[in-house]
Amino acid sequence: MKRKIAIVGAAALALLASVIFFVKPADAAVGLRVSGGRIVEANGTNVVMRGVSHPHVWYTNQTSSFANIKALGANTVRVVLGSGQRWGPSNDLSTVVNLCRVNRLLCVLEVHDTTGYGEEGAAATLDQAASYWISQRSALAGTENFIVINIGNEPFGNNASVSATWPTATSSAISRLRGAGFEHLIMVDAPMWGQDWQFIMRDNAQTVFNADPQRNTVFSIHMYGVFDTAAEIQDYLGRFRTAGLPIVVGEFGHNHSDGNPDEDTIMSYTQTNGIGYIGWSWSGNGGGVEYLDMVTSFNPAQLTSWGQRIFNGANGIRQTSRELTWFGGGPTTSPTTGTPTTRPPTTPPTTPRRRHRPAAAVPRRTR
C-alpha cells in the first residue's frame, strides 16, 4: 500500500512539473544573459567579471587553484581547456564544473587550441572547437547560472585574409552551439591574436550578435601591447558601450613583449563603466613571459608584483569584485545606467602595432 501511494504521489509531482514547464514564458531568463548591453544574472542583477585565467589543461593537478583564486577575492576564473587538436582533449569537464560550483566562482571555459589559427599551423578551427563543446554537452547541462562558454581563445592570428573570415566563422560556431541546445552565455574572442588591431570584431560585432538567435553573446578583447595608451583603451571599449554591445577585457597583462599595456587605464575604465576584466594569468607561464605569473609556482602566499597589482591594487579584484547573487553573494556595485562617465573619443586610434605571437616550441601558453 505504501508503495502504491508513493507511485501515485510521484506521478502527481511529475504532472505538476510538466504543467510548470509548459506555462514557463518562452522568453524567461536562463542563467547569465545579456540585457541592455550588459551581462546580468537571471534575476536581473548586473554581473561584472573580476578574475584571472588558470592554465588547467597544462596543470590538471593544480585543482586547489580554484579555491586559492577565490580566496584572493575573484568572482571569476577563466579556465584553459583543450579540444584535442593541440592539447587535451579535456574530458574532465564535470570535475572542473564542480570546482567552479563549490568555490562559488563564475567560470569562463575556453578552448585554447584555436589560438592563432591562420598563422599557427597546428591551430584548430572554431568549427572544431564547437564540436568539442557539443561533445561535452551533458557535462554542462544545467550550468547556465555560473558557466560561460568562451568558444575559442584568440581564434585567428595576423593573417589578414584568414582573419577576415572571423564574422562568418564565429557566427557559424554560435549557431552550432544553439542548435545543439546550449542556452549559456557565449563569449567570443577577437581575431588578430585577440587584440583586434584591424578592428574586425569591433566593426562586425553587431552582425555577429544578431546571428545569435538568443542574443546572448559577449565580446572579448585581449589587451597587451596594442593597448598601450589610455586613448586606445577608452576608444575601443567606449565604442562597444555606445553601440549597446556587451564587452569584457578577456585577457590583459601589466607588461608584454609587444609593448607595455596600460593596465591602470584598463582597470580604472572598466571599473568606472561596469565592464568585466580577466587578467592573464594565475601561474605556470613559460617561454620568457614568466613575469605574467600572478603567483609563484601556484603558491597563493607568493604573490608576484603583477599579482599584487591585480588583486590588491587600485581598482583591483579585492576592491571591486562581487560574488554572483546566485551563490548568495551581495549585489554588484557596477553602474546601472550603462552610460560612460567620460565620453569616448570620436576619432579612431592610429593603427596599432602587430601583436607578438606565442613561441610555438613551448607546450603551454606563452604570451
C-alpha atoms as a printed R data frame, in Angstrom:
    type eleno elety resid chain resno      x      y       z
1   ATOM     1    CA   MET     A     1  0.000  0.000   0.000
2   ATOM     2    CA   LYS     A     2  2.746  2.417   0.891
3   ATOM     3    CA   ARG     A     3  4.461  1.548  -2.373
4   ATOM     4    CA   LYS     A     4  1.298  2.332  -4.389
5   ATOM     5    CA   ILE     A     5  0.839  5.668  -2.601
6   ATOM     6    CA   ALA     A     6  4.436  6.563  -3.357
7   ATOM     7    CA   ILE     A     7  3.940  5.754  -7.033
8   ATOM     8    CA   VAL     A     8  0.752  7.826  -7.222
9   ATOM     9    CA   GLY     A     9  2.484 10.698  -5.423
10  ATOM    10    CA   ALA     A    10  5.418 10.578  -7.797
11  ATOM    11    CA   ALA     A    11  3.074 10.639 -10.776
12  ATOM    12    CA   ALA     A    12  1.268 13.664  -9.389
13  ATOM    13    CA   LEU     A    13  4.533 15.506  -8.881
14  ATOM    14    CA   ALA     A    14  5.595 14.663 -12.413
15  ATOM    15    CA   LEU     A    15  2.309 16.033 -13.753
16  ATOM    16    CA   LEU     A    16  2.729 19.226 -11.726
17  ATOM    17    CA   ALA     A    17  6.275 19.630 -13.012
18  ATOM    18    CA   SER     A    18  5.082 19.233 -16.587
19  ATOM    19    CA   VAL     A    19  2.433 21.908 -16.078
20  ATOM    20    CA   ILE     A    20  5.006 24.272 -14.608
21  ATOM    21    CA   PHE     A    21  7.302 23.582 -17.541
22  ATOM    22    CA   PHE     A    22  4.673 24.297 -20.161
23  ATOM    23    CA   VAL     A    23  3.488 27.546 -18.590
24  ATOM    24    CA   LYS     A    24  7.010 28.915 -18.336
25  ATOM    25    CA   PRO     A    25  7.236 32.026 -20.525
26  ATOM    26    CA   ALA     A    26  9.107 31.480 -23.773
27  ATOM    27    CA   ASP     A    27 11.385 34.432 -23.073
28  ATOM    28    CA   ALA     A    28 12.130 33.586 -19.424
29  ATOM    29    CA   ALA     A    29 15.763 34.137 -18.465
30  ATOM    30    CA   VAL     A    30 18.004 31.106 -18.360
31  ATOM    31    CA   GLY     A    31 21.041 31.876 -16.239
32  ATOM    32    CA   LEU     A    32 23.579 34.501 -17.239
33  ATOM    33    CA   ARG     A    33 22.368 36.650 -20.111
34  ATOM    34    CA   VAL     A    34 22.827 39.909 -21.982
35  ATOM    35    CA   SER     A    35 20.389 42.712 -21.235
36  ATOM    36    CA   GLY     A    36 20.771 46.277 -22.439
37  ATOM    37    CA   GLY     A    37 24.353 45.735 -23.481
38  ATOM    38    CA   ARG     A    38 25.344 44.320 -20.081
39  ATOM    39    CA   ILE     A    39 25.696 40.908 -18.531
40  ATOM    40    CA   VAL     A    40 23.108 40.148 -15.872
41  ATOM    41    CA   GLU     A    41 22.043 37.174 -13.796
42  ATOM    42    CA   ALA     A    42 18.638 35.577 -14.309
43  ATOM    43    CA   ASN     A    43 17.282 37.819 -11.533
44  ATOM    44    CA   GLY     A    44 18.483 40.936 -13.368
45  ATOM    45    CA   THR     A    45 21.476 41.708 -11.126
46  ATOM    46    CA   ASN     A    46 24.423 43.181 -13.043
47  ATOM    47    CA   VAL     A    47 27.455 40.925 -13.424
48  ATOM    48    CA   VAL     A    48 30.942 42.440 -13.589
49  ATOM    49    CA   MET     A    49 33.622 39.805 -14.032
50  ATOM    50    CA   ARG     A    50 36.685 40.235 -11.852
51  ATOM    51    CA   GLY     A    51 39.040 37.344 -12.262
52  ATOM    52    CA   VAL     A    52 42.062 35.621 -13.723
53  ATOM    53    CA   SER     A    53 42.866 32.835 -16.168
54  ATOM    54    CA   HIS     A    54 44.010 29.451 -14.869
55  ATOM    55    CA   PRO     A    55 46.015 27.121 -17.208
56  ATOM    56    CA   HIS     A    56 44.140 23.986 -16.216
57  ATOM    57    CA   VAL     A    57 44.816 21.903 -19.335
58  ATOM    58    CA   TRP     A    58 48.582 22.012 -18.714
59  ATOM    59    CA   TYR     A    59 48.365 21.655 -14.932
60  ATOM    60    CA   THR     A    60 45.388 19.418 -14.266
61  ATOM    61    CA   ASN     A    61 46.730 18.524 -10.819
62  ATOM    62    CA   GLN     A    62 46.520 22.136  -9.623
63  ATOM    63    CA   THR     A    63 42.870 21.888  -8.611
64  ATOM    64    CA   SER     A    64 43.490 23.856  -5.397
65  ATOM    65    CA   SER     A    65 43.970 26.920  -7.596
66  ATOM    66    CA   PHE     A    66 40.207 27.403  -7.827
67  ATOM    67    CA   ALA     A    67 39.877 27.850  -4.053
68  ATOM    68    CA   ASN     A    68 43.042 29.960  -3.890
69  ATOM    69    CA   ILE     A    69 41.866 32.315  -6.623
70  ATOM    70    CA   LYS     A    70 38.535 32.667  -4.851
71  ATOM    71    CA   ALA     A    71 40.259 33.326  -1.501
72  ATOM    72    CA   LEU     A    72 42.079 36.295  -3.042
73  ATOM    73    CA   GLY     A    73 38.730 37.860  -3.917
74  ATOM    74    CA   ALA     A    74 37.999 36.850  -7.515
75  ATOM    75    CA   ASN     A    75 34.435 36.211  -8.601
76  ATOM    76    CA   THR     A    76 35.545 34.730 -11.945
77  ATOM    77    CA   VAL     A    77 38.107 32.256 -13.240
78  ATOM    78    CA   ARG     A    78 38.766 31.650 -16.915
79  ATOM    79    CA   VAL     A    79 39.699 28.005 -17.332
80  ATOM    80    CA   VAL     A    80 42.043 26.925 -20.131
81  ATOM    81    CA   LEU     A    81 40.873 23.685 -21.784
82  ATOM    82    CA   GLY     A    82 41.941 21.657 -24.817
83  ATOM    83    CA   SER     A    83 39.759 20.297 -27.604
84  ATOM    84    CA   GLY     A    84 42.288 17.662 -28.662
85  ATOM    85    CA   GLN     A    85 43.809 19.247 -31.762
86  ATOM    86    CA   ARG     A    86 46.807 20.617 -29.825
87  ATOM    87    CA   TRP     A    87 46.057 19.986 -26.163
88  ATOM    88    CA   GLY     A    88 43.769 17.665 -24.283
89  ATOM    89    CA   PRO     A    89 41.069 16.836 -25.067
90  ATOM    90    CA   SER     A    90 39.825 17.996 -21.695
91  ATOM    91    CA   ASN     A    91 37.496 15.198 -20.668
92  ATOM    92    CA   ASP     A    92 37.405 16.207 -17.005
93  ATOM    93    CA   LEU     A    93 34.809 18.914 -17.528
94  ATOM    94    CA   SER     A    94 32.482 17.536 -14.843
95  ATOM    95    CA   THR     A    95 35.307 17.927 -12.320
96  ATOM    96    CA   VAL     A    96 36.011 21.470 -13.489
97  ATOM    97    CA   VAL     A    97 32.337 22.416 -13.288
98  ATOM    98    CA   ASN     A    98 32.135 21.044  -9.754
99  ATOM    99    CA   LEU     A    99 35.231 23.026  -8.720
100 ATOM   100    CA   CYS     A   100 33.550 26.167 -10.068
101 ATOM   101    CA   ARG     A   101 30.341 25.411  -8.190
102 ATOM   102    CA   VAL     A   102 31.813 24.513  -4.787
103 ATOM   103    CA   ASN     A   103 34.161 27.513  -4.893
104 ATOM   104    CA   ARG     A   104 31.306 29.852  -5.853
105 ATOM   105    CA   LEU     A   105 33.034 31.078  -8.994
106 ATOM   106    CA   LEU     A   106 31.655 32.244 -12.279
107 ATOM   107    CA   CYS     A   107 33.713 30.141 -14.703
108 ATOM   108    CA   VAL     A   108 34.556 31.105 -18.258
109 ATOM   109    CA   LEU     A   109 35.544 27.881 -20.010
110 ATOM   110    CA   GLU     A   110 37.699 28.313 -23.108
111 ATOM   111    CA   VAL     A   111 39.176 26.043 -25.803
112 ATOM   112    CA   HIS     A   112 42.790 27.064 -26.310
113 ATOM   113    CA   ASP     A   113 43.576 25.018 -29.411
114 ATOM   114    CA   THR     A   114 42.225 27.741 -31.710
115 ATOM   115    CA   THR     A   115 44.957 30.209 -30.735
116 ATOM   116    CA   GLY     A   116 46.430 31.924 -33.797
117 ATOM   117    CA   TYR     A   117 44.579 29.971 -36.490
118 ATOM   118    CA   GLY     A   118 45.776 31.011 -39.936
119 ATOM   119    CA   GLU     A   119 49.235 31.757 -38.608
120 ATOM   120    CA   GLU     A   120 49.832 28.808 -36.272
121 ATOM   121    CA   GLY     A   121 49.791 25.677 -38.417
122 ATOM   122    CA   ALA     A   122 48.576 23.350 -35.662
123 ATOM   123    CA   ALA     A   123 45.731 25.589 -34.502
124 ATOM   124    CA   ALA     A   124 42.161 24.314 -34.523
125 ATOM   125    CA   THR     A   125 39.240 25.992 -36.241
126 ATOM   126    CA   LEU     A   126 36.257 27.458 -34.436
127 ATOM   127    CA   ASP     A   127 34.190 24.714 -36.020
128 ATOM   128    CA   GLN     A   128 36.407 22.106 -34.354
129 ATOM   129    CA   ALA     A   129 36.052 23.964 -31.060
130 ATOM   130    CA   ALA     A   130 32.267 23.925 -31.458
131 ATOM   131    CA   SER     A   131 32.412 20.157 -31.998
132 ATOM   132    CA   TYR     A   132 34.287 19.799 -28.702
133 ATOM   133    CA   TRP     A   133 31.660 21.793 -26.808
134 ATOM   134    CA   ILE     A   134 28.869 19.747 -28.331
135 ATOM   135    CA   SER     A   135 30.652 16.552 -27.275
136 ATOM   136    CA   GLN     A   136 30.675 17.889 -23.696
137 ATOM   137    CA   ARG     A   137 27.007 18.924 -23.658
138 ATOM   138    CA   SER     A   138 25.993 16.546 -20.867
139 ATOM   139    CA   ALA     A   139 28.685 17.865 -18.500
140 ATOM   140    CA   LEU     A   140 27.400 21.417 -18.996
141 ATOM   141    CA   ALA     A   141 23.664 20.809 -18.758
142 ATOM   142    CA   GLY     A   142 22.022 22.995 -16.116
143 ATOM   143    CA   THR     A   143 25.090 25.199 -15.515
144 ATOM   144    CA   GLU     A   144 23.819 28.366 -17.214
145 ATOM   145    CA   ASN     A   145 23.796 30.330 -13.951
146 ATOM   146    CA   PHE     A   146 27.564 30.227 -13.448
147 ATOM   147    CA   ILE     A   147 29.255 28.899 -16.612
148 ATOM   148    CA   VAL     A   148 30.167 30.944 -19.704
149 ATOM   149    CA   ILE     A   149 31.338 29.199 -22.881
150 ATOM   150    CA   ASN     A   150 34.281 31.014 -24.466
151 ATOM   151    CA   ILE     A   151 34.205 29.168 -27.799
152 ATOM   152    CA   GLY     A   152 37.876 29.528 -28.729
153 ATOM   153    CA   ASN     A   153 40.862 31.522 -27.495
154 ATOM   154    CA   GLU     A   154 42.317 34.139 -29.885
155 ATOM   155    CA   PRO     A   155 40.894 32.198 -32.829
156 ATOM   156    CA   PHE     A   156 42.850 33.941 -35.575
157 ATOM   157    CA   GLY     A   157 46.408 35.248 -35.921
158 ATOM   158    CA   ASN     A   158 47.667 38.122 -38.047
159 ATOM   159    CA   ASN     A   159 46.922 36.544 -41.427
160 ATOM   160    CA   ALA     A   160 44.629 39.242 -42.790
161 ATOM   161    CA   SER     A   161 42.757 37.107 -45.324
162 ATOM   162    CA   VAL     A   162 42.063 34.345 -42.798
163 ATOM   163    CA   SER     A   163 41.138 36.774 -40.028
164 ATOM   164    CA   ALA     A   164 38.649 38.396 -42.391
165 ATOM   165    CA   THR     A   165 36.549 35.230 -42.008
166 ATOM   166    CA   TRP     A   166 36.107 35.887 -38.267
167 ATOM   167    CA   PRO     A   167 32.483 37.134 -38.567
168 ATOM   168    CA   THR     A   168 31.195 34.141 -40.523
169 ATOM   169    CA   ALA     A   169 33.239 31.545 -38.623
170 ATOM   170    CA   THR     A   170 32.171 32.977 -35.276
171 ATOM   171    CA   SER     A   171 28.505 33.221 -36.268
172 ATOM   172    CA   SER     A   172 28.573 29.653 -37.542
173 ATOM   173    CA   ALA     A   173 30.098 28.338 -34.301
174 ATOM   174    CA   ILE     A   174 27.463 30.164 -32.245
175 ATOM   175    CA   SER     A   175 24.694 28.737 -34.433
176 ATOM   176    CA   ARG     A   176 26.024 25.212 -33.968
177 ATOM   177    CA   LEU     A   177 26.007 25.578 -30.178
178 ATOM   178    CA   ARG     A   178 22.478 26.985 -30.149
179 ATOM   179    CA   GLY     A   179 21.332 24.235 -32.479
180 ATOM   180    CA   ALA     A   180 22.751 21.678 -30.057
181 ATOM   181    CA   GLY     A   181 20.631 23.140 -27.255
182 ATOM   182    CA   PHE     A   182 23.122 25.361 -25.414
183 ATOM   183    CA   GLU     A   183 21.456 28.282 -23.621
184 ATOM   184    CA   HIS     A   184 24.621 29.529 -21.946
185 ATOM   185    CA   LEU     A   185 26.064 32.992 -22.264
186 ATOM   186    CA   ILE     A   186 28.622 32.636 -25.064
187 ATOM   187    CA   MET     A   187 31.888 34.587 -25.155
188 ATOM   188    CA   VAL     A   188 33.772 35.181 -28.408
189 ATOM   189    CA   ASP     A   189 37.376 36.353 -28.674
190 ATOM   190    CA   ALA     A   190 38.646 38.875 -31.183
191 ATOM   191    CA   PRO     A   191 40.912 37.907 -34.104
192 ATOM   192    CA   MET     A   192 44.481 39.145 -34.588
193 ATOM   193    CA   TRP     A   193 45.749 37.263 -31.516
194 ATOM   194    CA   GLY     A   194 42.775 38.596 -29.588
195 ATOM   195    CA   GLN     A   195 43.769 42.260 -29.947
196 ATOM   196    CA   ASP     A   196 41.671 43.157 -32.999
197 ATOM   197    CA   TRP     A   197 44.195 45.691 -34.222
198 ATOM   198    CA   GLN     A   198 42.419 45.829 -37.600
199 ATOM   199    CA   PHE     A   199 39.044 46.283 -35.854
200 ATOM   200    CA   ILE     A   200 37.435 43.228 -37.457
201 ATOM   201    CA   MET     A   201 35.498 42.319 -34.334
202 ATOM   202    CA   ARG     A   202 34.673 45.923 -33.471
203 ATOM   203    CA   ASP     A   203 33.213 46.638 -36.897
204 ATOM   204    CA   ASN     A   204 31.292 43.350 -37.214
205 ATOM   205    CA   ALA     A   205 30.160 42.829 -33.623
206 ATOM   206    CA   GLN     A   206 26.555 43.826 -34.242
207 ATOM   207    CA   THR     A   207 26.238 41.362 -37.124
208 ATOM   208    CA   VAL     A   208 27.633 38.518 -35.007
209 ATOM   209    CA   PHE     A   209 25.433 39.462 -32.050
210 ATOM   210    CA   ASN     A   210 22.355 39.424 -34.284
211 ATOM   211    CA   ALA     A   211 23.345 36.000 -35.633
212 ATOM   212    CA   ASP     A   212 22.833 34.524 -32.167
213 ATOM   213    CA   PRO     A   213 19.130 33.590 -32.028
214 ATOM   214    CA   GLN     A   214 19.204 34.113 -28.259
215 ATOM   215    CA   ARG     A   215 21.104 37.437 -28.444
216 ATOM   216    CA   ASN     A   216 23.257 36.108 -25.621
217 ATOM   217    CA   THR     A   217 26.829 36.670 -26.819
218 ATOM   218    CA   VAL     A   218 29.505 38.791 -25.152
219 ATOM   219    CA   PHE     A   219 32.630 40.025 -26.946
220 ATOM   220    CA   SER     A   220 36.123 39.627 -25.507
221 ATOM   221    CA   ILE     A   221 39.084 41.858 -26.343
222 ATOM   222    CA   HIS     A   222 42.606 40.937 -25.193
223 ATOM   223    CA   MET     A   223 44.748 43.921 -24.248
224 ATOM   224    CA   TYR     A   224 48.517 43.746 -24.462
225 ATOM   225    CA   GLY     A   225 50.986 45.923 -26.367
226 ATOM   226    CA   VAL     A   226 48.401 47.134 -28.868
227 ATOM   227    CA   PHE     A   227 46.619 48.891 -25.999
228 ATOM   228    CA   ASP     A   228 49.455 50.896 -24.526
229 ATOM   229    CA   THR     A   229 47.666 54.250 -24.277
230 ATOM   230    CA   ALA     A   230 44.579 55.421 -22.426
231 ATOM   231    CA   ALA     A   231 43.090 56.798 -25.660
232 ATOM   232    CA   GLU     A   232 43.194 53.400 -27.390
233 ATOM   233    CA   ILE     A   233 41.617 51.614 -24.434
234 ATOM   234    CA   GLN     A   234 38.887 54.178 -23.910
235 ATOM   235    CA   ASP     A   235 38.078 54.386 -27.609
236 ATOM   236    CA   TYR     A   236 37.809 50.643 -28.143
237 ATOM   237    CA   LEU     A   237 35.711 49.867 -25.073
238 ATOM   238    CA   GLY     A   238 33.724 53.082 -25.416
239 ATOM   239    CA   ARG     A   239 32.542 52.217 -28.909
240 ATOM   240    CA   PHE     A   240 31.025 48.967 -27.656
241 ATOM   241    CA   ARG     A   241 29.314 50.777 -24.804
242 ATOM   242    CA   THR     A   242 27.934 53.420 -27.165
243 ATOM   243    CA   ALA     A   243 26.680 50.692 -29.517
244 ATOM   244    CA   GLY     A   244 24.978 48.918 -26.624
245 ATOM   245    CA   LEU     A   245 27.017 45.755 -27.154
246 ATOM   246    CA   PRO     A   246 28.457 43.692 -24.293
247 ATOM   247    CA   ILE     A   247 32.252 43.683 -23.973
248 ATOM   248    CA   VAL     A   248 34.797 42.334 -21.497
249 ATOM   249    CA   VAL     A   249 38.567 42.539 -21.332
250 ATOM   250    CA   GLY     A   250 39.057 38.798 -21.526
251 ATOM   251    CA   GLU     A   251 42.830 38.972 -21.072
252 ATOM   252    CA   PHE     A   252 45.387 41.620 -20.200
253 ATOM   253    CA   GLY     A   253 48.734 41.937 -18.503
254 ATOM   254    CA   HIS     A   254 50.976 44.561 -16.945
255 ATOM   255    CA   ASN     A   255 53.767 44.049 -19.475
256 ATOM   256    CA   HIS     A   256 54.403 42.195 -22.707
257 ATOM   257    CA   SER     A   257 56.945 41.569 -25.410
258 ATOM   258    CA   ASP     A   258 54.905 43.513 -27.975
259 ATOM   259    CA   GLY     A   259 54.670 46.643 -25.825
260 ATOM   260    CA   ASN     A   260 53.668 47.902 -22.409
261 ATOM   261    CA   PRO     A   261 49.891 47.749 -21.926
262 ATOM   262    CA   ASP     A   262 48.306 50.483 -19.839
263 ATOM   263    CA   GLU     A   263 46.888 48.249 -17.119
264 ATOM   264    CA   ASP     A   264 45.996 51.205 -14.896
265 ATOM   265    CA   THR     A   265 43.606 52.617 -17.500
266 ATOM   266    CA   ILE     A   266 42.247 49.154 -18.300
267 ATOM   267    CA   MET     A   267 41.357 48.631 -14.646
268 ATOM   268    CA   SER     A   268 40.059 52.126 -13.939
269 ATOM   269    CA   TYR     A   269 37.990 52.468 -17.115
270 ATOM   270    CA   THR     A   270 36.382 49.056 -16.707
271 ATOM   271    CA   GLN     A   271 35.541 49.802 -13.091
272 ATOM   272    CA   THR     A   272 34.028 53.187 -13.891
273 ATOM   273    CA   ASN     A   273 31.931 51.726 -16.692
274 ATOM   274    CA   GLY     A   274 30.905 48.383 -15.203
275 ATOM   275    CA   ILE     A   275 32.940 46.271 -17.633
276 ATOM   276    CA   GLY     A   276 34.450 42.927 -16.658
277 ATOM   277    CA   TYR     A   277 38.137 42.073 -16.780
278 ATOM   278    CA   ILE     A   278 40.113 38.830 -16.540
279 ATOM   279    CA   GLY     A   279 43.868 39.019 -16.101
280 ATOM   280    CA   TRP     A   280 46.433 36.635 -17.573
281 ATOM   281    CA   SER     A   281 47.356 34.516 -15.655
282 ATOM   282    CA   TRP     A   282 47.472 32.667 -12.321
283 ATOM   283    CA   SER     A   283 50.762 30.756 -12.694
284 ATOM   284    CA   GLY     A   284 52.756 28.430 -14.940
285 ATOM   285    CA   ASN     A   285 53.754 30.745 -17.798
286 ATOM   286    CA   GLY     A   286 56.856 29.859 -19.814
287 ATOM   287    CA   GLY     A   287 58.766 30.878 -22.912
288 ATOM   288    CA   GLY     A   288 60.176 34.079 -21.426
289 ATOM   289    CA   VAL     A   289 56.920 35.558 -20.156
290 ATOM   290    CA   GLU     A   290 57.045 34.183 -16.647
291 ATOM   291    CA   TYR     A   291 56.557 37.782 -15.492
292 ATOM   292    CA   LEU     A   292 52.852 37.273 -16.264
293 ATOM   293    CA   ASP     A   293 52.547 34.801 -13.369
294 ATOM   294    CA   MET     A   294 50.443 36.286 -10.566
295 ATOM   295    CA   VAL     A   295 51.751 33.796  -8.019
296 ATOM   296    CA   THR     A   296 54.983 31.823  -7.977
297 ATOM   297    CA   SER     A   297 54.693 28.051  -8.502
298 ATOM   298    CA   PHE     A   298 50.934 28.128  -7.869
299 ATOM   299    CA   ASN     A   299 51.552 29.259  -4.281
300 ATOM   300    CA   PRO     A   300 48.965 31.890  -3.269
301 ATOM   301    CA   ALA     A   301 51.259 33.050  -0.453
302 ATOM   302    CA   GLN     A   302 53.829 34.167  -3.036
303 ATOM   303    CA   LEU     A   303 52.189 36.951  -4.983
304 ATOM   304    CA   THR     A   304 54.352 38.469  -7.693
305 ATOM   305    CA   SER     A   305 54.333 42.206  -8.421
306 ATOM   306    CA   TRP     A   306 51.696 41.554 -11.093
307 ATOM   307    CA   GLY     A   307 49.677 39.519  -8.616
308 ATOM   308    CA   GLN     A   308 49.857 42.292  -6.044
309 ATOM   309    CA   ARG     A   309 48.734 44.820  -8.631
310 ATOM   310    CA   ILE     A   310 45.718 42.962  -9.946
311 ATOM   311    CA   PHE     A   311 44.474 41.567  -6.638
312 ATOM   312    CA   ASN     A   312 45.359 44.326  -4.175
313 ATOM   313    CA   GLY     A   313 45.946 47.468  -6.237
314 ATOM   314    CA   ALA     A   314 43.676 50.360  -7.170
315 ATOM   315    CA   ASN     A   315 40.562 49.098  -8.981
316 ATOM   316    CA   GLY     A   316 41.857 45.600  -8.323
317 ATOM   317    CA   ILE     A   317 39.996 42.396  -7.700
318 ATOM   318    CA   ARG     A   318 39.732 42.596  -3.901
319 ATOM   319    CA   GLN     A   319 38.391 46.132  -4.057
320 ATOM   320    CA   THR     A   320 35.848 45.672  -6.852
321 ATOM   321    CA   SER     A   321 34.773 42.009  -7.061
322 ATOM   322    CA   ARG     A   322 31.255 40.902  -6.098
323 ATOM   323    CA   GLU     A   323 30.128 37.298  -5.932
324 ATOM   324    CA   LEU     A   324 27.189 36.176  -8.060
325 ATOM   325    CA   THR     A   325 23.937 36.504  -6.157
326 ATOM   326    CA   TRP     A   326 23.091 33.005  -7.407
327 ATOM   327    CA   PHE     A   327 25.763 31.791  -4.979
328 ATOM   328    CA   GLY     A   328 24.357 34.025  -2.255
329 ATOM   329    CA   GLY     A   329 26.704 36.962  -2.714
330 ATOM   330    CA   GLY     A   330 25.789 40.627  -2.451
331 ATOM   331    CA   PRO     A   331 24.750 42.788  -5.404
332 ATOM   332    CA   THR     A   332 27.369 44.195  -7.705
333 ATOM   333    CA   THR     A   333 28.475 47.786  -7.410
334 ATOM   334    CA   SER     A   334 28.628 48.422 -11.132
335 ATOM   335    CA   PRO     A   335 26.767 51.371 -12.688
336 ATOM   336    CA   THR     A   336 23.173 50.611 -13.643
337 ATOM   337    CA   THR     A   337 22.613 53.255 -16.279
338 ATOM   338    CA   GLY     A   338 25.115 51.922 -18.802
339 ATOM   339    CA   THR     A   339 26.250 55.485 -19.573
340 ATOM   340    CA   PRO     A   340 30.036 56.060 -19.526
341 ATOM   341    CA   THR     A   341 31.110 58.885 -17.212
342 ATOM   342    CA   THR     A   342 33.523 60.162 -19.834
343 ATOM   343    CA   ARG     A   343 32.675 60.401 -23.498
344 ATOM   344    CA   PRO     A   344 34.828 58.110 -25.679
345 ATOM   345    CA   PRO     A   345 36.975 59.724 -28.381
346 ATOM   346    CA   THR     A   346 35.225 60.206 -31.705
347 ATOM   347    CA   THR     A   347 38.289 59.505 -33.843
348 ATOM   348    CA   PRO     A   348 39.784 56.017 -34.060
349 ATOM   349    CA   PRO     A   349 43.285 55.406 -32.712
350 ATOM   350    CA   THR     A   350 46.192 55.045 -35.087
351 ATOM   351    CA   THR     A   351 46.873 51.555 -36.462
352 ATOM   352    CA   PRO     A   352 48.407 49.679 -33.546
353 ATOM   353    CA   ARG     A   353 51.487 47.501 -33.666
354 ATOM   354    CA   ARG     A   354 51.273 43.837 -34.507
355 ATOM   355    CA   ARG     A   355 50.969 41.550 -31.579
356 ATOM   356    CA   HIS     A   356 53.852 39.220 -30.846
357 ATOM   357    CA   ARG     A   357 52.683 35.661 -31.285
358 ATOM   358    CA   PRO     A   358 53.359 32.855 -28.802
359 ATOM   359    CA   ALA     A   359 56.520 30.769 -29.067
360 ATOM   360    CA   ALA     A   360 55.401 27.571 -30.791
361 ATOM   361    CA   ALA     A   361 58.098 25.462 -29.140
362 ATOM   362    CA   VAL     A   362 56.659 25.871 -25.649
363 ATOM   363    CA   PRO     A   363 53.970 23.213 -24.975
364 ATOM   364    CA   ARG     A   364 51.827 25.541 -22.930
365 ATOM   365    CA   ARG     A   365 50.507 29.060 -23.079
366 ATOM   366    CA   THR     A   366 53.111 31.738 -23.649
367 ATOM   367    CA   ARG     A   367 52.263 35.300 -24.337
